[in-house]
Amino acid sequence: MKRKFLLTYGIIGIFMISNLSIAQKQIDSVEENAELFLEEYSDDFQEKFFEGLKQKGIENYDKAIHLFLDCKNIDPKAEAVDHELAQVFRETKQLDFAQEHAINALNSDPENYWYLQNLVRILQLRSDGISSVESQISYDNIALKKNLALVYYQMEIYKSALTVLNSLETSKFTEHLYSKIKAGIKVQEENNETYSYSTTVSNNTRNTESGSIEHYKNYISNLIRSKNYIILDTISKEALQNYPAQPYFYYARGLALNHKKRYREAITVLEESLDYMLDDISLSNKINKELSVAYNGINNTVKANMYLRKIKPGF
């Protein structure tokens, strides 16, 4: 028996929204906030697809891949399956397969923001740009280019966003996004100036303290107090390179990554810190809190609650 069903999925024509602030809200919201009406599929397809989503959600990627490939055998043209396969292959660093399926998904729906965003992320992992696949996608599609400018803006790759905007005819959309990008570039430049100054001060201090652990801890503590997470990410990464057995530096980097919404990277860093934890309950609480935040960020509430329960009161 076949039946129709609604799949909650992040597929929206963001480029069609003339008000960029509205588009911004929709991009920032979780993908589950939009609905895609899928055509008729068999019960077998639906069961495998939703089970694949479940396995992907709990990071059982091998099983998810197997289920999604079964769906592809049932319907080779199912673009949603290509998108899911691209995401799972991206997570498992099988980038050739990830790119292939991401391109398939995008070619099935060139005006889909999320398909394009996923492809750009995969290309970034390969240190490639969109130019490397221009001949394989509908790059002349105006809607695709508008989405691409938004993707780059969201990823704070402002120069690339400007390059794409400059290839489009002037409109309310381009003017609004242009102003947003220029504001973003200004913030980046200010942060770079602050970082340059901070690095100079840090280097001078390091000359007297020999880059000590205490120096890094004091510096990082000040960055956390001032909520300067961009520089915190850089300095904590440097501290870890010099002192890879210091759990406080893992906590600092995880905190910075969470604030940049790079949750999966945060999880990797924070969980690595657990190998070096001894009896510092206060620091352990902070790490468990950030792990809970990170797992909530990827919608894994089971693990988020697990780490939340590990936080000991009174410390």
C-alpha positions as CSV (number, residue, x, y, z in Angstrom):
1,M,0.0,0.0,0.0
2,K,1.2,3.5,-0.7
3,R,0.2,6.7,1.2
4,K,1.2,10.3,1.2
5,F,3.0,11.8,4.1
6,L,4.5,15.1,5.3
7,L,8.2,15.2,6.1
8,T,9.3,18.0,8.4
9,Y,12.4,19.3,6.6
10,G,14.4,22.4,6.2
11,I,13.6,23.1,2.5
12,I,12.5,26.7,1.9
13,G,12.8,29.1,-0.9
14,I,14.7,31.7,1.2
15,F,15.8,33.6,-1.9
16,M,12.1,34.4,-2.5
17,I,11.8,36.4,0.7
18,S,12.5,40.0,-0.1
19,N,13.0,41.0,3.5
20,L,16.4,39.6,4.5
21,S,15.7,39.9,8.2
22,I,12.9,37.4,7.7
23,A,15.2,35.2,5.7
24,Q,17.8,35.4,8.4
25,K,15.4,34.1,11.0
26,Q,14.4,31.2,8.8
27,I,18.0,30.3,8.1
28,D,18.9,30.5,11.8
29,S,15.9,28.3,12.8
30,V,16.3,24.5,12.9
31,E,15.7,22.7,9.7
32,E,12.7,21.0,11.1
33,N,10.6,24.2,11.1
34,A,9.7,23.8,7.4
35,E,7.6,21.2,5.7
36,L,8.2,19.4,2.5
37,F,5.3,17.5,0.9
38,L,6.8,14.3,-0.6
39,E,5.1,12.4,-3.3
40,E,3.7,8.9,-2.7
41,Y,6.2,6.4,-1.3
42,S,5.7,2.9,-0.2
43,D,5.6,2.0,3.5
44,D,8.9,0.3,3.1
45,F,10.5,3.5,1.9
46,Q,9.0,5.5,4.7
47,E,10.1,3.1,7.4
48,K,13.7,3.0,6.1
49,F,13.9,6.7,5.6
50,F,12.6,7.6,9.0
51,E,14.7,4.9,10.7
52,G,17.7,6.4,8.8
53,L,17.0,9.8,10.2
54,K,16.8,8.3,13.7
55,Q,20.1,6.5,13.3
56,K,21.7,9.7,11.9
57,G,20.3,11.6,14.9
58,I,22.1,9.3,17.4
59,E,25.2,9.4,15.2
60,N,25.0,5.7,14.2
61,Y,26.2,6.8,10.7
62,D,27.0,3.4,9.2
63,K,23.5,2.1,9.8
64,A,22.0,5.4,8.6
65,I,24.0,5.1,5.4
66,H,22.8,1.5,4.8
67,L,19.2,2.6,5.3
68,F,19.4,5.6,3.1
69,L,21.1,3.5,0.3
70,D,18.2,1.1,0.6
71,C,15.9,4.1,0.0
72,K,17.9,5.0,-3.0
73,N,17.4,1.5,-4.4
74,I,13.7,1.9,-4.0
75,D,13.6,5.4,-5.6
76,P,16.9,6.5,-7.2
77,K,15.5,10.0,-7.8
78,A,14.6,10.8,-4.2
79,E,16.4,14.1,-3.7
80,A,15.8,14.1,0.1
81,V,17.7,10.8,0.3
82,D,20.6,12.3,-1.6
83,H,20.7,15.2,0.8
84,E,20.7,12.9,3.8
85,L,23.4,10.7,2.3
86,A,25.5,13.8,1.6
87,Q,25.2,14.9,5.2
88,V,26.1,11.5,6.7
89,F,29.0,11.0,4.3
90,R,30.2,14.5,5.3
91,E,30.1,13.6,8.9
92,T,32.1,10.4,8.3
93,K,34.6,12.4,6.1
94,Q,33.8,10.3,3.0
95,L,33.9,13.5,1.0
96,D,33.9,12.1,-2.5
97,F,30.6,10.3,-1.8
98,A,29.3,13.4,0.1
99,Q,30.0,15.7,-2.8
100,E,28.4,13.3,-5.3
101,H,25.2,13.1,-3.4
102,A,25.1,16.8,-2.5
103,I,25.4,17.7,-6.2
104,N,22.6,15.2,-7.1
105,A,20.3,16.7,-4.5
106,L,21.0,20.3,-5.6
107,N,20.5,19.4,-9.3
108,S,17.1,18.0,-8.4
109,D,16.2,21.3,-6.7
110,P,18.7,24.0,-7.7
111,E,16.7,26.6,-5.7
112,N,17.0,24.7,-2.4
113,Y,19.0,26.7,0.2
114,W,19.8,23.7,2.4
115,Y,21.0,21.5,-0.4
116,L,23.4,24.3,-1.5
117,Q,24.5,25.0,2.1
118,N,25.5,21.4,2.5
119,L,27.4,21.3,-0.7
120,V,29.4,24.4,0.3
121,R,30.3,22.9,3.7
122,I,31.5,19.8,1.9
123,L,33.6,21.8,-0.5
124,Q,35.1,23.8,2.5
125,L,36.2,20.5,4.0
126,R,38.0,19.7,0.8
127,S,39.5,23.2,0.7
128,D,37.6,23.8,-2.6
129,G,35.3,26.6,-3.6
130,I,32.0,26.6,-5.6
131,S,34.0,27.2,-8.8
132,S,35.3,23.6,-8.6
133,V,31.7,22.3,-9.3
134,E,30.2,25.2,-11.3
135,S,30.1,23.0,-14.5
136,Q,28.2,20.3,-12.5
137,I,25.4,22.4,-11.1
138,S,23.0,25.0,-12.4
139,Y,25.3,27.9,-11.5
140,D,23.6,30.4,-13.8
141,N,20.3,30.0,-11.8
142,I,19.7,33.4,-10.2
143,A,17.9,31.9,-7.2
144,L,20.8,29.6,-6.6
145,K,23.2,32.6,-6.7
146,K,21.1,34.5,-4.2
147,N,21.1,31.5,-1.9
148,L,24.9,31.2,-2.4
149,A,25.4,34.8,-1.3
150,L,23.3,34.0,1.8
151,V,25.2,30.8,2.5
152,Y,28.5,32.7,2.4
153,Y,27.1,35.5,4.6
154,Q,25.9,32.9,7.2
155,M,29.3,31.3,7.2
156,E,31.0,34.7,7.6
157,I,32.9,34.2,4.3
158,Y,32.1,37.8,3.4
159,K,34.5,38.3,0.4
160,S,33.0,35.4,-1.4
161,A,29.5,36.6,-0.6
162,L,30.4,40.0,-2.1
163,T,31.8,38.3,-5.2
164,V,28.5,36.5,-5.8
165,L,26.4,39.7,-5.1
166,N,28.4,41.6,-7.6
167,S,27.4,39.1,-10.3
168,L,23.7,39.8,-9.6
169,E,21.5,42.7,-10.8
170,T,20.8,45.3,-8.1
171,S,17.6,44.7,-6.1
172,K,16.3,45.2,-2.6
173,F,17.7,41.8,-1.8
174,T,21.2,42.6,-3.0
175,E,21.2,46.1,-1.3
176,H,20.0,44.7,2.0
177,L,22.4,41.8,2.0
178,Y,25.3,44.1,0.9
179,S,24.7,46.3,3.9
180,K,24.7,43.2,6.2
181,I,28.0,41.9,4.7
182,K,29.7,45.3,5.0
183,A,28.7,45.4,8.7
184,G,30.1,41.8,9.1
185,I,33.4,42.8,7.4
186,K,33.7,45.8,9.8
187,V,33.2,43.5,12.8
188,Q,35.8,41.1,11.4
189,E,38.3,43.9,10.9
190,E,37.8,45.2,14.4
191,N,38.3,41.8,15.9
192,N,41.4,41.3,13.8
193,E,42.8,44.6,15.1
194,T,41.9,43.6,18.7
195,Y,43.6,40.2,18.1
196,S,46.7,41.8,16.7
197,Y,46.9,44.1,19.7
198,S,46.2,41.2,22.1
199,T,48.8,39.0,20.4
200,T,51.4,41.7,20.7
201,V,50.7,42.1,24.4
202,S,50.6,38.3,24.8
203,N,54.0,37.9,23.1
204,N,55.5,40.6,25.3
205,T,54.1,38.9,28.4
206,R,55.3,35.5,27.1
207,N,58.8,36.8,26.9
208,T,58.8,37.4,30.6
209,E,56.7,34.3,31.6
210,S,58.0,31.9,29.0
211,G,54.5,31.1,27.7
212,S,53.6,29.6,31.1
213,I,50.4,27.7,31.8
214,E,49.3,30.5,34.3
215,H,49.8,33.1,31.6
216,Y,47.5,31.3,29.3
217,K,44.9,30.7,32.1
218,N,44.9,34.3,33.1
219,Y,44.6,35.5,29.5
220,I,41.8,33.0,28.7
221,S,40.0,33.9,31.9
222,N,39.9,37.5,30.8
223,L,38.7,36.6,27.4
224,I,35.8,34.6,28.9
225,R,34.9,37.4,31.2
226,S,34.8,39.9,28.3
227,K,32.9,37.3,26.1
228,N,35.4,37.7,23.3
229,Y,34.8,34.3,21.9
230,I,36.5,34.8,18.5
231,I,39.9,35.5,20.1
232,L,39.2,32.9,22.8
233,D,38.9,30.3,20.1
234,T,42.3,31.2,18.7
235,I,44.2,31.6,22.0
236,S,42.7,28.4,23.5
237,K,43.7,26.5,20.4
238,E,47.3,27.9,20.7
239,A,47.3,27.0,24.4
240,L,46.3,23.4,23.6
241,Q,49.1,23.1,21.1
242,N,51.6,24.0,23.8
243,Y,49.9,22.3,26.7
244,P,47.7,19.4,25.4
245,A,47.2,17.9,28.8
246,Q,45.4,20.9,30.4
247,P,41.6,20.3,30.6
248,Y,40.9,24.0,31.2
249,F,42.2,24.9,27.7
250,Y,39.8,22.2,26.2
251,Y,37.0,23.8,28.2
252,A,37.8,27.2,26.9
253,R,38.0,26.1,23.3
254,G,34.7,24.1,23.6
255,L,33.0,27.2,25.1
256,A,34.3,29.3,22.2
257,L,33.1,26.7,19.6
258,N,29.7,26.5,21.2
259,H,29.2,30.3,21.0
260,K,30.2,30.0,17.3
261,K,27.6,27.2,16.9
262,R,30.2,24.7,15.8
263,Y,28.7,22.1,18.1
264,R,30.2,19.0,16.7
265,E,33.7,20.4,16.9
266,A,32.9,21.5,20.5
267,I,31.9,18.0,21.4
268,T,35.1,16.5,20.1
269,V,37.3,19.0,22.0
270,L,35.3,18.8,25.3
271,E,35.1,15.0,25.3
272,E,38.8,14.9,24.8
273,S,39.3,17.0,28.0
274,L,37.7,14.2,30.0
275,D,40.9,12.1,29.5
276,Y,42.8,14.6,31.5
277,M,40.3,15.4,34.3
278,L,41.3,14.6,37.9
279,D,39.4,16.0,40.8
280,D,38.5,19.5,39.8
281,I,34.7,19.3,40.3
282,S,34.2,23.0,39.4
283,L,35.9,22.6,36.0
284,S,34.2,19.2,35.5
285,N,30.8,21.0,36.0
286,K,31.7,23.6,33.4
287,I,32.8,21.0,30.8
288,N,29.6,18.9,31.4
289,K,27.5,22.0,31.0
290,E,29.2,22.9,27.7
291,L,28.8,19.3,26.5
292,S,25.1,19.5,27.3
293,V,24.9,22.7,25.3
294,A,26.7,21.2,22.4
295,Y,24.6,18.0,22.3
296,N,21.4,20.1,22.5
297,G,22.9,22.1,19.5
298,I,22.8,18.9,17.4
299,N,19.4,17.9,18.8
300,N,20.8,14.9,20.7
301,T,18.8,15.4,23.9
302,V,19.7,12.0,25.3
303,K,23.4,12.8,25.6
304,A,22.6,16.4,26.5
305,N,20.6,15.3,29.5
306,M,23.2,12.7,30.4
307,Y,25.9,15.4,30.8
308,L,23.5,17.7,32.5
309,R,22.9,15.1,35.2
310,K,26.6,14.8,35.8
311,I,26.8,18.4,37.0
312,K,27.3,18.3,40.8
313,P,25.5,21.1,42.8
314,G,27.4,23.3,45.1
315,F,30.5,23.8,43.1
